[in-house]
Amino acid sequence: MASSRITYADLALPGEELHRSYEQALAAQRLGAHHPPGAARGPHRTEHSPLDGRIAVGHFTEAHPDEVHHAVATARAAQPAWAGRPWTERLEILEAAAERISAQVHDLAALLTLEIGKTRLEAIGEAEEAAEFFRYYSARWRADGGFERPMAGASPRERTRSVLRPHGVWAVIAPFNFPLALIAGPAAAALAAGNTVVVKAAEHGYLAALRLRETVVAAGVPAEALHVLLGDGPTVGAELVGAGVDGITFTGSYDVGTEILQRTAAGPWPRPVVCEMGGKNTAIVTRHADLDAAAEGIVRSAFGFGGQKCSSCSRVLVQHSVHDDLVAAVVERAARLRVGDPRARATDYGPVIDERAAKRFTRAVESAAAAGSVLTGGARLTGGPYAHGVYLEPTVVAVPRDEPLWQEELFLPLVAVSRFDTFEDALAETNATRFGLSAGLFSNDEAETAAFLDGVHCGVVYVNRPGGATTGAWPGMQPFGGWKGSGSTGRGGGGEHYTQLYVREQSRTLHSLRGDQA
């Protein structure tokens, strides 16, 4: 059933009331507090807003290594009681959490704008998605009757059942670009299964993580069953991975994800690890495409949230005969985008997250100019309203396919274009990357569509989608998970098979020793 809520494929907020509610929530935000109040132990960090570095989001005490182990021990002690509740009772609590999140959606969206620089449409979408994860995974457990199934017996005296059981304590390591939804998703799946959860919040996203925990605990999840740790990846994240947790969900870079997989494989026994590790996502545009729809979808996916999504469209393959027309349409739309303060209604995207992103942008533009051409954009916006954040022009470049820029994940408002001759060439090039997250096709030819769907090596694919060539997945609509170097499980978050990643199967055979049949 389709959701009536705001999703990432929506083109605008429907109605003045939503704008007013968001703006009221924005005006009501109180930033700059200390978290936790009065804490003296551990390193301290002030988180600044990317839209204006003069704005202090808050002052945070980060976790000490022994606090990581204490959180895991506390979660482990709480896990039997949480798992021991009837699964229907756990789901009622998680469904109540979903309603509480939805009731706060504009407050949470305003916080995301201030904390990571999302526009109101992107921020409301993420807050809604966080609630939807709790609803959807609860619904999956209900639909499958708690994942308990009778099996065949070897004799009339035997009864066998397959039961899915929790692992224990589950770690969730979240990224900055979805600091609310990508905690909510794995945490909801893990809690529904009877695990307890320890979260390592993203360094840009502390307040969103704390607010989510507060909301979920208020709905009835025991405080000991859900912990949020603050700190950076190399210290707190690495400590959590090595703290004896029973399972891990990580969303972030390929390098860190593969390191976590290797560390866990080297332990006393393999532990389940759910890694989502980025993408280099291609849109193919053939001579049979609707070029207006293609240009719209490419621009939406390339520049939404400043290209800071693992599913962002970062390269486009265009058939020779329509190349110039399609590129002109993309360039024209990109040049019209309004970059600025994400609190403003008219802004299409705001700042990138930090100065490291600005340096990657400068290197990428210089590389493109040296090896090919910069078709539009390429500059950092400075002065006036841009003086205290990192604001980058929407940039379209043309580069040879052997350039590193064509293969590297950038997380920037930059898309590269290239020509192709045959559809087979385009499909082969789309697959010629270690990543396999998302891809898009624009073509009205049925044979091309069938060949794309059967031949593309990605977990999330779209055809003729102006709302997003490679982006816009939603729980219960598009399962979101990568193949190859983009993901470790082959199953997508928000899909029918995701919750089973957080449980392990137990076969229970009971043999009756009495004379009558079991």
DOTOR-537744 format. One line per field, with one value per residue (C-alpha): residue in three letters; x, y, z; chain. Coordinates in steps of 0.25 Angstrom, whole numbers, plus 5000, padded with zeros to 4 digits. Layout:
BEGIN
code	[Ala, ...]
x	[X, ...]
y	[Y, ...]
z	[Z, ...]
unit	[A, ...]
This chain:
BEGIN
code	[Met, Ala, Ser, Ser, Arg, Ile, Thr, Tyr, Ala, Asp, Leu, Ala, Leu, Pro, Gly, Glu, Glu, Leu, His, Arg, Ser, Tyr, Glu, Gln, Ala, Leu, Ala, Ala, Gln, Arg, Leu, Gly, Ala, His, His, Pro, Pro, Gly, Ala, Ala, Arg, Gly, Pro, His, Arg, Thr, Glu, His, Ser, Pro, Leu, Asp, Gly, Arg, Ile, Ala, Val, Gly, His, Phe, Thr, Glu, Ala, His, Pro, Asp, Glu, Val, His, His, Ala, Val, Ala, Thr, Ala, Arg, Ala, Ala, Gln, Pro, Ala, Trp, Ala, Gly, Arg, Pro, Trp, Thr, Glu, Arg, Leu, Glu, Ile, Leu, Glu, Ala, Ala, Ala, Glu, Arg, Ile, Ser, Ala, Gln, Val, His, Asp, Leu, Ala, Ala, Leu, Leu, Thr, Leu, Glu, Ile, Gly, Lys, Thr, Arg, Leu, Glu, Ala, Ile, Gly, Glu, Ala, Glu, Glu, Ala, Ala, Glu, Phe, Phe, Arg, Tyr, Tyr, Ser, Ala, Arg, Trp, Arg, Ala, Asp, Gly, Gly, Phe, Glu, Arg, Pro, Met, Ala, Gly, Ala, Ser, Pro, Arg, Glu, Arg, Thr, Arg, Ser, Val, Leu, Arg, Pro, His, Gly, Val, Trp, Ala, Val, Ile, Ala, Pro, Phe, Asn, Phe, Pro, Leu, Ala, Leu, Ile, Ala, Gly, Pro, Ala, Ala, Ala, Ala, Leu, Ala, Ala, Gly, Asn, Thr, Val, Val, Val, Lys, Ala, Ala, Glu, His, Gly, Tyr, Leu, Ala, Ala, Leu, Arg, Leu, Arg, Glu, Thr, Val, Val, Ala, Ala, Gly, Val, Pro, Ala, Glu, Ala, Leu, His, Val, Leu, Leu, Gly, Asp, Gly, Pro, Thr, Val, Gly, Ala, Glu, Leu, Val, Gly, Ala, Gly, Val, Asp, Gly, Ile, Thr, Phe, Thr, Gly, Ser, Tyr, Asp, Val, Gly, Thr, Glu, Ile, Leu, Gln, Arg, Thr, Ala, Ala, Gly, Pro, Trp, Pro, Arg, Pro, Val, Val, Cys, Glu, Met, Gly, Gly, Lys, Asn, Thr, Ala, Ile, Val, Thr, Arg, His, Ala, Asp, Leu, Asp, Ala, Ala, Ala, Glu, Gly, Ile, Val, Arg, Ser, Ala, Phe, Gly, Phe, Gly, Gly, Gln, Lys, Cys, Ser, Ser, Cys, Ser, Arg, Val, Leu, Val, Gln, His, Ser, Val, His, Asp, Asp, Leu, Val, Ala, Ala, Val, Val, Glu, Arg, Ala, Ala, Arg, Leu, Arg, Val, Gly, Asp, Pro, Arg, Ala, Arg, Ala, Thr, Asp, Tyr, Gly, Pro, Val, Ile, Asp, Glu, Arg, Ala, Ala, Lys, Arg, Phe, Thr, Arg, Ala, Val, Glu, Ser, Ala, Ala, Ala, Ala, Gly, Ser, Val, Leu, Thr, Gly, Gly, Ala, Arg, Leu, Thr, Gly, Gly, Pro, Tyr, Ala, His, Gly, Val, Tyr, Leu, Glu, Pro, Thr, Val, Val, Ala, Val, Pro, Arg, Asp, Glu, Pro, Leu, Trp, Gln, Glu, Glu, Leu, Phe, Leu, Pro, Leu, Val, Ala, Val, Ser, Arg, Phe, Asp, Thr, Phe, Glu, Asp, Ala, Leu, Ala, Glu, Thr, Asn, Ala, Thr, Arg, Phe, Gly, Leu, Ser, Ala, Gly, Leu, Phe, Ser, Asn, Asp, Glu, Ala, Glu, Thr, Ala, Ala, Phe, Leu, Asp, Gly, Val, His, Cys, Gly, Val, Val, Tyr, Val, Asn, Arg, Pro, Gly, Gly, Ala, Thr, Thr, Gly, Ala, Trp, Pro, Gly, Met, Gln, Pro, Phe, Gly, Gly, Trp, Lys, Gly, Ser, Gly, Ser, Thr, Gly, Arg, Gly, Gly, Gly, Gly, Glu, His, Tyr, Thr, Gln, Leu, Tyr, Val, Arg, Glu, Gln, Ser, Arg, Thr, Leu, His, Ser, Leu, Arg, Gly, Asp, Gln, Ala]
x	[5000, 5006, 5009, 5002, 5014, 5025, 5035, 5049, 5042, 5032, 5036, 5031, 5023, 5008, 5002, 5004, 5001, 5013, 5022, 5017, 5018, 5032, 5036, 5029, 5038, 5050, 5048, 5046, 5059, 5068, 5082, 5096, 5092, 5102, 5099, 5098, 5096, 5107, 5116, 5131, 5137, 5142, 5146, 5137, 5133, 5125, 5117, 5115, 5104, 5109, 5100, 5107, 5119, 5116, 5104, 5107, 5097, 5102, 5113, 5115, 5123, 5128, 5129, 5141, 5146, 5141, 5127, 5126, 5128, 5119, 5108, 5109, 5109, 5097, 5090, 5094, 5088, 5075, 5074, 5068, 5056, 5054, 5054, 5045, 5034, 5023, 5027, 5014, 5017, 5030, 5023, 5012, 5024, 5031, 5018, 5016, 5030, 5026, 5014, 5023, 5033, 5022, 5016, 5030, 5033, 5034, 5043, 5052, 5052, 5056, 5067, 5073, 5073, 5081, 5090, 5094, 5088, 5076, 5065, 5052, 5047, 5059, 5058, 5043, 5046, 5056, 5048, 5036, 5045, 5050, 5036, 5032, 5044, 5037, 5024, 5029, 5037, 5027, 5017, 5026, 5027, 5012, 5010, 5019, 5013, 5026, 5034, 5031, 5027, 5023, 5032, 5031, 5033, 5041, 5030, 5016, 5023, 5031, 5028, 5038, 5037, 5046, 5048, 5056, 5063, 5071, 5086, 5087, 5094, 5094, 5103, 5098, 5108, 5102, 5106, 5105, 5096, 5084, 5087, 5072, 5067, 5079, 5079, 5064, 5064, 5074, 5070, 5055, 5059, 5068, 5058, 5046, 5055, 5058, 5072, 5076, 5084, 5096, 5097, 5110, 5104, 5110, 5119, 5110, 5097, 5098, 5086, 5077, 5082, 5079, 5066, 5062, 5066, 5058, 5046, 5047, 5049, 5037, 5029, 5033, 5046, 5054, 5066, 5075, 5071, 5075, 5088, 5094, 5109, 5116, 5129, 5137, 5139, 5153, 5152, 5138, 5133, 5145, 5144, 5129, 5133, 5143, 5134, 5128, 5115, 5107, 5104, 5107, 5100, 5110, 5106, 5118, 5130, 5135, 5149, 5143, 5132, 5142, 5151, 5139, 5136, 5150, 5151, 5138, 5143, 5156, 5148, 5145, 5133, 5127, 5117, 5106, 5110, 5101, 5109, 5104, 5116, 5113, 5112, 5116, 5103, 5100, 5088, 5087, 5080, 5077, 5072, 5058, 5057, 5048, 5059, 5051, 5048, 5063, 5069, 5059, 5062, 5077, 5077, 5069, 5078, 5091, 5089, 5078, 5085, 5097, 5100, 5103, 5095, 5101, 5091, 5093, 5095, 5109, 5111, 5102, 5104, 5097, 5095, 5102, 5090, 5083, 5096, 5096, 5081, 5081, 5094, 5088, 5076, 5083, 5093, 5081, 5074, 5086, 5089, 5075, 5077, 5077, 5088, 5087, 5082, 5074, 5064, 5059, 5047, 5053, 5066, 5068, 5080, 5089, 5104, 5112, 5116, 5130, 5143, 5148, 5137, 5141, 5155, 5150, 5142, 5153, 5162, 5150, 5148, 5163, 5164, 5152, 5157, 5170, 5165, 5152, 5143, 5134, 5121, 5115, 5118, 5131, 5133, 5131, 5121, 5127, 5123, 5110, 5101, 5111, 5122, 5121, 5118, 5123, 5114, 5117, 5112, 5104, 5115, 5114, 5127, 5131, 5143, 5149, 5144, 5158, 5159, 5159, 5147, 5139, 5141, 5142, 5130, 5131, 5119, 5118, 5109, 5116, 5112, 5120, 5115, 5120, 5115, 5112, 5110, 5102, 5093, 5102, 5114, 5106, 5102, 5116, 5121, 5110, 5115, 5130, 5131, 5133, 5120, 5106, 5096, 5087, 5085, 5075, 5070, 5063, 5057, 5044, 5049, 5044, 5056, 5065, 5057, 5057, 5072, 5075, 5067, 5073, 5087, 5090, 5098, 5092, 5082, 5073, 5069, 5059, 5054, 5048, 5047, 5047, 5046, 5060, 5069, 5076, 5070, 5058, 5056, 5045, 5042, 5032, 5033, 5048, 5057, 5070, 5083, 5095, 5102, 5117, 5125, 5112, 5107, 5110, 5096, 5089, 5076, 5071, 5066, 5052, 5049, 5042, 5055, 5062, 5057, 5062, 5077, 5075, 5071, 5077, 5069, 5067, 5061, 5053, 5049, 5041, 5040, 5029, 5033, 5019, 5011, 5001, 5005, 5011]
y	[5000, 5014, 5023, 5037, 5043, 5051, 5042, 5045, 5044, 5056, 5068, 5079, 5080, 5079, 5091, 5103, 5096, 5087, 5099, 5107, 5095, 5093, 5108, 5108, 5096, 5103, 5115, 5107, 5100, 5102, 5099, 5100, 5092, 5082, 5067, 5061, 5072, 5074, 5063, 5065, 5051, 5048, 5057, 5069, 5073, 5085, 5082, 5093, 5095, 5093, 5104, 5114, 5110, 5121, 5113, 5103, 5091, 5086, 5083, 5068, 5059, 5047, 5033, 5027, 5013, 5007, 5014, 5007, 4993, 4998, 5001, 4987, 4980, 4987, 4984, 4969, 4969, 4975, 4966, 4953, 4961, 4969, 4956, 4949, 4958, 4953, 4958, 4964, 4973, 4977, 4981, 4989, 4997, 4999, 5004, 5014, 5019, 5021, 5029, 5038, 5040, 5044, 5054, 5061, 5060, 5075, 5077, 5066, 5071, 5085, 5079, 5071, 5084, 5091, 5079, 5074, 5085, 5077, 5085, 5084, 5074, 5065, 5067, 5064, 5052, 5046, 5048, 5041, 5030, 5028, 5026, 5017, 5007, 5005, 5002, 4994, 4984, 4982, 4979, 4969, 4962, 4962, 4957, 4946, 4942, 4944, 4935, 4922, 4911, 4896, 4886, 4872, 4861, 4848, 4840, 4843, 4844, 4856, 4871, 4880, 4895, 4906, 4918, 4931, 4935, 4948, 4949, 4957, 4971, 4978, 4990, 5001, 5010, 5022, 5031, 5046, 5048, 5040, 5041, 5039, 5029, 5020, 5018, 5016, 5005, 4995, 4998, 4996, 4983, 4978, 4982, 4975, 4962, 4963, 4968, 4980, 4991, 5000, 5012, 5019, 5033, 5040, 5052, 5061, 5056, 5055, 5062, 5055, 5041, 5046, 5051, 5038, 5030, 5039, 5037, 5022, 5020, 5029, 5019, 5008, 5002, 5000, 5010, 4999, 4992, 5004, 5012, 5024, 5026, 5039, 5039, 5037, 5025, 5022, 5022, 5020, 5012, 5003, 5000, 4997, 4987, 4980, 4980, 4967, 4971, 4959, 4966, 4979, 4989, 4999, 5009, 5017, 5016, 5003, 5004, 5004, 4994, 4984, 4986, 4983, 4970, 4966, 4968, 4961, 4949, 4948, 4946, 4934, 4931, 4939, 4949, 4955, 4968, 4976, 4986, 4997, 5003, 5013, 5014, 5019, 5020, 5021, 5026, 5021, 5030, 5023, 5029, 5024, 5032, 5044, 5054, 5063, 5052, 5047, 5061, 5063, 5050, 5052, 5066, 5061, 5049, 5056, 5069, 5065, 5068, 5073, 5059, 5054, 5041, 5027, 5026, 5039, 5039, 5042, 5038, 5038, 5030, 5036, 5030, 5038, 5042, 5049, 5053, 5068, 5070, 5062, 5069, 5083, 5079, 5075, 5087, 5096, 5090, 5089, 5104, 5108, 5101, 5110, 5107, 5114, 5114, 5101, 5108, 5116, 5111, 5113, 5106, 5093, 5089, 5095, 5093, 5081, 5075, 5081, 5086, 5072, 5071, 5085, 5079, 5067, 5076, 5085, 5073, 5067, 5080, 5081, 5067, 5069, 5082, 5075, 5062, 5067, 5079, 5086, 5088, 5096, 5100, 5096, 5107, 5109, 5120, 5130, 5143, 5148, 5137, 5127, 5132, 5123, 5109, 5101, 5104, 5098, 5100, 5089, 5083, 5075, 5070, 5062, 5053, 5040, 5027, 5024, 5036, 5032, 5042, 5033, 5022, 5029, 5031, 5046, 5050, 5064, 5072, 5067, 5058, 5053, 5050, 5041, 5036, 5022, 5015, 5002, 4998, 4987, 4996, 5005, 4993, 4987, 5001, 5002, 4989, 4992, 4997, 4990, 4996, 4991, 5000, 5007, 5010, 5016, 5015, 5024, 5017, 5014, 5002, 4989, 4981, 4991, 4991, 4976, 4975, 4986, 4979, 4965, 4970, 4981, 4977, 4986, 4984, 4996, 5000, 5010, 5011, 5025, 5031, 5047, 5047, 5041, 5034, 5026, 5031, 5031, 5017, 5016, 5005, 4996, 5001, 4999, 4990, 4998, 4989, 4988, 4977, 4975, 4985, 4993, 4983, 4970, 4963, 4964, 4968, 4982, 4991, 4994, 4981, 4968, 4960, 4970, 4967, 4953, 4958, 4961, 4947, 4933, 4920, 4909, 4896, 4890, 4875, 4870, 4854, 4848, 4836, 4833, 4822, 4831, 4840, 4854]
z	[5000, 4996, 5007, 5007, 5015, 5009, 5002, 4995, 4981, 4984, 4976, 4987, 5000, 4997, 5003, 5012, 5025, 5024, 5021, 5033, 5042, 5038, 5040, 5054, 5058, 5052, 5060, 5073, 5072, 5084, 5081, 5088, 5101, 5107, 5105, 5115, 5124, 5134, 5129, 5132, 5128, 5114, 5102, 5099, 5085, 5080, 5067, 5058, 5047, 5033, 5028, 5037, 5045, 5055, 5060, 5071, 5070, 5084, 5093, 5094, 5103, 5095, 5100, 5107, 5103, 5116, 5114, 5101, 5108, 5119, 5109, 5103, 5116, 5120, 5107, 5109, 5123, 5118, 5105, 5112, 5117, 5104, 5096, 5106, 5104, 5094, 5080, 5079, 5091, 5086, 5073, 5080, 5086, 5073, 5066, 5078, 5075, 5060, 5064, 5073, 5063, 5053, 5063, 5064, 5049, 5047, 5059, 5055, 5041, 5046, 5054, 5042, 5034, 5045, 5048, 5035, 5025, 5018, 5012, 5017, 5007, 5009, 5024, 5025, 5016, 5026, 5038, 5032, 5027, 5042, 5046, 5034, 5037, 5051, 5045, 5033, 5041, 5051, 5040, 5034, 5047, 5049, 5034, 5037, 5050, 5058, 5048, 5054, 5045, 5047, 5039, 5035, 5045, 5044, 5050, 5057, 5070, 5066, 5065, 5059, 5058, 5051, 5060, 5058, 5070, 5073, 5073, 5086, 5086, 5072, 5069, 5059, 5053, 5046, 5035, 5035, 5023, 5029, 5044, 5048, 5037, 5037, 5052, 5052, 5041, 5047, 5061, 5058, 5051, 5063, 5074, 5067, 5067, 5082, 5081, 5089, 5082, 5084, 5074, 5070, 5065, 5053, 5057, 5050, 5055, 5070, 5074, 5064, 5070, 5084, 5081, 5074, 5086, 5095, 5086, 5085, 5100, 5103, 5095, 5104, 5099, 5112, 5113, 5116, 5102, 5094, 5096, 5088, 5088, 5083, 5077, 5064, 5056, 5058, 5073, 5078, 5066, 5065, 5080, 5079, 5067, 5077, 5089, 5087, 5081, 5074, 5061, 5054, 5044, 5037, 5027, 5021, 5013, 5005, 5013, 5027, 5023, 5018, 5030, 5039, 5031, 5032, 5047, 5051, 5042, 5050, 5063, 5071, 5062, 5050, 5054, 5045, 5039, 5030, 5022, 5013, 5006, 4996, 4981, 4968, 4961, 4946, 4938, 4924, 4914, 4900, 4887, 4891, 4904, 4908, 4909, 4918, 4928, 4928, 4930, 4942, 4948, 4947, 4953, 4964, 4967, 4965, 4973, 4984, 4997, 4990, 4984, 4998, 4997, 4994, 4983, 4976, 4961, 4959, 4944, 4932, 4919, 4907, 4894, 4883, 4875, 4887, 4895, 4892, 4894, 4907, 4913, 4909, 4917, 4929, 4929, 4927, 4939, 4948, 4945, 4950, 4964, 4976, 4985, 4999, 5013, 5014, 5024, 5012, 5004, 4990, 4993, 4985, 4993, 5004, 5008, 5008, 5021, 5023, 5018, 5014, 5004, 4999, 4997, 4989, 4981, 4977, 4973, 4965, 4957, 4954, 4950, 4941, 4935, 4932, 4926, 4919, 4922, 4932, 4925, 4937, 4951, 4957, 4967, 4982, 4986, 4995, 5002, 5007, 5011, 5007, 5016, 5028, 5021, 5009, 4998, 4984, 4970, 4963, 4954, 4941, 4935, 4923, 4925, 4919, 4925, 4929, 4939, 4954, 4955, 4947, 4957, 4971, 4980, 4982, 4991, 4984, 4975, 4963, 4951, 4940, 4926, 4915, 4901, 4897, 4884, 4887, 4898, 4901, 4903, 4913, 4921, 4922, 4926, 4937, 4943, 4942, 4956, 4969, 4974, 4971, 4978, 4969, 4954, 4945, 4931, 4922, 4910, 4904, 4897, 4903, 4899, 4905, 4918, 4919, 4916, 4926, 4937, 4934, 4932, 4942, 4955, 4965, 4976, 4973, 4959, 4953, 4939, 4934, 4947, 4947, 4962, 4963, 4953, 4964, 4977, 4985, 4991, 5002, 5012, 5007, 4993, 4988, 4997, 4998, 4998, 4989, 4982, 4981, 4988, 4992, 5001, 5009, 5010, 4996, 5004, 5004, 5016, 5016, 5008, 5012, 5015, 5023, 5037, 5036, 5036, 5051, 5055, 5054, 5052, 5062, 5059, 5070, 5070, 5081, 5082, 5090, 5099, 5102, 5095, 5089, 5077, 5079]
unit	[A, A, A, A, A, A, A, A, A, A, A, A, A, A, A, A, A, A, A, A, A, A, A, A, A, A, A, A, A, A, A, A, A, A, A, A, A, A, A, A, A, A, A, A, A, A, A, A, A, A, A, A, A, A, A, A, A, A, A, A, A, A, A, A, A, A, A, A, A, A, A, A, A, A, A, A, A, A, A, A, A, A, A, A, A, A, A, A, A, A, A, A, A, A, A, A, A, A, A, A, A, A, A, A, A, A, A, A, A, A, A, A, A, A, A, A, A, A, A, A, A, A, A, A, A, A, A, A, A, A, A, A, A, A, A, A, A, A, A, A, A, A, A, A, A, A, A, A, A, A, A, A, A, A, A, A, A, A, A, A, A, A, A, A, A, A, A, A, A, A, A, A, A, A, A, A, A, A, A, A, A, A, A, A, A, A, A, A, A, A, A, A, A, A, A, A, A, A, A, A, A, A, A, A, A, A, A, A, A, A, A, A, A, A, A, A, A, A, A, A, A, A, A, A, A, A, A, A, A, A, A, A, A, A, A, A, A, A, A, A, A, A, A, A, A, A, A, A, A, A, A, A, A, A, A, A, A, A, A, A, A, A, A, A, A, A, A, A, A, A, A, A, A, A, A, A, A, A, A, A, A, A, A, A, A, A, A, A, A, A, A, A, A, A, A, A, A, A, A, A, A, A, A, A, A, A, A, A, A, A, A, A, A, A, A, A, A, A, A, A, A, A, A, A, A, A, A, A, A, A, A, A, A, A, A, A, A, A, A, A, A, A, A, A, A, A, A, A, A, A, A, A, A, A, A, A, A, A, A, A, A, A, A, A, A, A, A, A, A, A, A, A, A, A, A, A, A, A, A, A, A, A, A, A, A, A, A, A, A, A, A, A, A, A, A, A, A, A, A, A, A, A, A, A, A, A, A, A, A, A, A, A, A, A, A, A, A, A, A, A, A, A, A, A, A, A, A, A, A, A, A, A, A, A, A, A, A, A, A, A, A, A, A, A, A, A, A, A, A, A, A, A, A, A, A, A, A, A, A, A, A, A, A, A, A, A, A, A, A, A, A, A, A, A, A, A, A, A, A, A, A, A, A, A, A, A, A, A, A, A, A, A, A, A, A, A, A, A, A, A, A, A, A, A, A, A, A, A, A, A, A, A, A, A, A, A, A, A]
